[in-house]
Amino acid sequence: MFSLKQELANRGIRYVSKLNPKKAKDIVFDTVIELCETLGYIAKCISHLDGEYPEDVAGLDDWNMPITDGITSGGHKMKWGREYRVYLRTKNKCPEKILAQLHKDTHNRFGGSLFVEALLLCGFKPGYDQNVSDIKDTVFKIFTDPTEQTAFDNGFDLVL
């Protein structure tokens, strides 16, 4: 079983997560090839990446939506920690591991905050401005095996 954070660490890319390890969810893959294919799919289909965090725990490098006055931007009770989400333009031919994570609404979004946080080290950026070339270049610097790179390209081409 492979998570993106674990695989990054195996390849020498370590970081300190801002998420509560007892509460934060992750997405686990059966193989590195499945992970790489999923990264390609997300790179092709991502609309945007956002996050929410309680204002009182915000750091200088936090981004997107601080939750103030005990209410989230969606009008719900305040969350007690950070939460990150990916929004997809489509779920057409979506990899099973991501499809299983999609919220039961019409927004084509998924959490798995540990996974989403790790995406930031793969060239993905908060917000709407995703540079697919940068993402692919970064992923290919991390996942150097030709079969991993082919899997990324296959995931990118799934939607066609």
Number of C-alpha atoms within 10 A of each C-alpha: 9 15 19 24 22 16 17 17 12 10 10 10 13 14 11 5 11 16 16 14 10 6 11 17 16 19 20 18 18 11 11 18 19 20 24 26 23 25 25 25 26 26 25 22 20 21 18 18 25 18 20 21 23 20 17 11 13 17 10 5 5 16 14 13 16 19 24 13 10 13 14 17 12 8 9 9 12 18 14 14 18 21 22 21 20 25 21 22 14 16 18 12 13 18 18 11 15 19 15 12 15 20 12 10 7 7 13 18 23 20 24 19 22 23 21 24 25 22 22 13 19 22 18 26 17 19 15 13 12 18 12 17 11 13 22 21 13 15 22 18 12 18 20 10 11 10 13 20 21 16 22 26 20 17 25 22 14 17 14 7
